[in-house]
Amino acid sequence: MKTLSEHRAFGGVQGFYEHASAQVGLPMRFGVFLPPQAARGPVPALLYLAGLTCTEETFATKAGAQKLAAELGLALITPDTSPRGAQVPGEAENWDFGVGAGFYLDATAAPWAKHWRTESWLLRELLPLVAQHFAIDDQRLGLFGHSMGGHGALTLALKHPGRFQSLSAFAPICAPTQCPWGEKAFSGYLGPDRKAWAAHDASLLMQGQLAAPYPAGILIDQGLADKFLAEQLHPEAFEAACSAVGQPLTLRRHAGYDHGYYFIQSFVDDHLRHHAAQLGL
């Protein structure tokens, strides 16, 4: 693991790091904010999955989460969103929501299957790595994300029961099998068989639950001035799926808020407190 930079913040340390990922086959970057309480022993952590066009630095520099995280004693883990530098034709299309962006899954179709293994990178490699090198309690983990990362948070939490103890999202892609972003990405990563796509659709995954996977509740915030809401996000599909299986969901719709980080800044404290309560802080 290589330290890229470290910065004192609110009594803790915000750092950025890189390691050679065996799962991805490329160098992968991530950030970690350690609150001051980590000097006395392992602290619970939140894994934040960012959206398209973002990096490991975006949430750390734009969300303004470190101050309350330091007060609560929460670590923040911010991985990069996508493999970079694979030199796959079409890779640069991640900037227009095409294949190229990570989408927090393991691709199975060529040419993406070799390097686009972000689900395995996160679960099998990054989380064990940060638990080894930082004072983080990997038995007390929360998961949240924004947009494409909100999709990743919801799907990974449902696909890996028991791995995360709390869950929330900002403006997530809730039904990617039913929206242009998801159809384009899944066609590239998983091939044309739509049956394979269902394992990466949060609304379909929730429909298949036999009981509420997060009985203490899931929190989602959605801006009503979000230009992607009607065509791409479909929170109503996830809301209906939660209702059908008895999963408590707080879906807050906010007039005037869009899809960007001013929206996230406005409500990130509520998300940190949501997770802190469920992680025993």
N, C-alpha and C positions, 0 to 999 in steps of 0.2 A: 504494500500500500504506500502510495506517494502522497505527501502533504503538499497541496498546491498553495494554500494560504490559510492563516488563522487570524481571527480578529476578536479582541475582547468586546463583549457586548452584555450589558445588564448584569454584570458580575459573573457571567459565563463565557463561553467561547463559541464563536461561529467559525467553523472550518469548512474547507473544501478539499476534496481528496480524489485520487484516481487509483484504480487498480486494474490489473490485467485479468479480464473476466474469462474464465474457462467456458462458461455457458454461452457467452456471446461470441467469444473468439476475437474480441477487440478491447482496447482500453475503455473503461466505463468510469464516469465521474459521478460524484454524489456529495451532498453537503450534510453536515451534522451540527446542530446547535446543542451544546451541553449546558444545562442550567447550573447555577452555582452549587446546588444540592448534590450534584454528581461528584463533587470533591469528597463527599462523605460516604459514597456508596452508589450502587446501581439505581437508576431512576427509570420510571416508565417512559415510553417513547411513542410518538406519533409518526407514522410513515405517510408522507404527503406525496401524491402523484399529480404532477402538473399536466397542463394541457398542451395542445399542439403549439409548435414554434417555441416552446419554453425549454429551459435547461435546468441544471441543478441549482442555479443561482436565482432563478426568477422569484420563487416564493420567498426565499430568504431576504431578498432585497426589496420586494414590492409589497408583501403582505403585512408587515409590521407585527409579526406574531411573537418575536423573541421576548418582548417586555413581559407580557403575561405568562409566557412559557417559563420564564425565569422565576416569576412569583409562585407559580403553581408547582414547579419542580418537574417539568416535562421536557424531555429531549425531543428534537425535531429532526427527522431524517428526510432528506430531499434528493432523491435520485434524478439523474438525467432521464429524459423521456424516451430516448431512442438510441439505437446504435448509430455511430457516426464513423464515416471514413471507410465504409465497406466497398465503395466504388461499384455499387450495383446500379445498373441503368434504371433511372426513374427514382432513385433515392431522394433526390432533391425535391420531389413532389410533396414531401411532407409539409411544405409551407402552404400548400393549398388543400390540405386535408385528404391527400391521397395516400396510397401506399408509400412507405418510407417512414412515416411516423410510427412509434412503437406500438400503440394501442394495448400495451400491457398483456400481450399474449405470446405464445410460442407458435410461430408460423410453421406450416406444414407443406406449403407449395413453393416450388422453385420460382425465382432465385432467392427468395427471402428466408427459407428454412435454415440456412447455415448460420446466419447471424441474428435474425430477428427472434430472440428467445428471451424477451424481457420478463415474462412471468417466471421462468426458471431462474433468471438472474436475481430477481428480487427475493424469491422465497428460498431458493437453495443456496444462494451465494452471498447476496448483499446483507440480509438480516443476520446470518451467522457471522459475517465479517465484522459488522459494527458491534455485535455483542462481544466479540473477542477483543476488539481494540479499544472500546469505549465503555464507560461505566453506565451501561444500558441493561435494563432488566428485560430480556426478550420473552418473558412470560407475561408481561404486561404491555401489550402493544395495541395501539389504536390505528385505524386506517381511514384516511380521507383524501379527497382530491377534487380537481376542478375540470369540468368539460370532458375531454378525452380521459383525463385522470380521474374524474368522477366515475366515468364508466369503469375504469380499472379498479377503483376502490370497491365499488359495488360488486363487480364480478369476482374479484379475487377473494373478497370476504365471504361470498356465498360458495365459491368453489373449494375453499380451504377452511371448513368449519373448525372452530376452536383455535385457529392460529391468531386471530385478532379478537380483542375483547370489546371493541367499540368501533362504531362506523358512522361516517357522515360524508356529505358531498356538497359542492357548490355547482349548480347548473350542470349536472351530469348528463351524458348521453345515455338515456335510460333504456332505449330499445333500438340498438344499432342495426338489427336485422330489418328494421322498418324505416331507415333514414338513409339519405344519399352518402353521408360520410361512412357509415358502417358498411353499406353495400359495396362501396368502392374498396375500402380497406380489406374487408373479409374476402371479397373475390380475389384480391391479390394474395393475401396471406394464407388463406385456407382453401382456395379453389372454388369451383362453382356449386358444389354440393351444399345447399343451404342447411341441411341437417347438421352439418359440422359447425355451423355458425351459432346454433342455439346455446352451446356451452359458453358463449361469450356475450350473451344478452342478459342483462340484469333482470329485466322483467320476466323473461322466460325462466330464468334460474329461480326467481322467487316463486313463480307459479308452481314449481316442482317441489317446494319445501313441504314436508309433512307437519312441521310445527314452526313457530316463530324462531328464526335463528338468532335474533337479537332482542330478547324479551324486554330489555331495558330501553329499547327504542333506537331508531335511526333518525338522524336529522339531515334534512336537505333544504338548502336555500336556493331560490330561483328568482331572478329578476324578470319582471314582466315587460321591460323595455329591451330585453335580450333579443337581438335580431335573428338568433338561431333557434329561438324557442319553438315556433310553430312547426318548422320543417325538420329539425334535427334532434331535438332533445326529448320530447315526449314524456315529461314527468308523470303525466296522468296514467300512462301505462304501468309504471312502477307503483304508483299509488293504488291502482286497482288490484295489482298482484299482491301487494302487502295486505290490503283489506281482505282478499280472498283467503289468505292463510293465517290471518290473525296477527300479522307482524305490526307492532306499534310503529307508526311513522309520523314524524312531525315534518310536513312539507310546507314551508313558509314561502308565500308568493309576495314579492315586494314591488309595488308600483314605482316606476321611474328608474329602476336599476337595470344596468346592461350586463354584458358578459365579462367585463374586464376586472382588473385588480382593484379599482376603487370600490366595486361591489364586494370583493373578497375582504378588503380592509374593513369595510363597514360591519361585517358579521363574523370575522375570524375569531374574535374573543368568545362569542357564543359557542363556536365549535370547540375551542380549547376547553372551555368549562364543561361542555357536554362530555368530552372524552375523559377529562380529569375525574368527573363524578363516577363514571363507569370503570375507571382504572383504580379506584380506591383512594384518590387524593382528596 
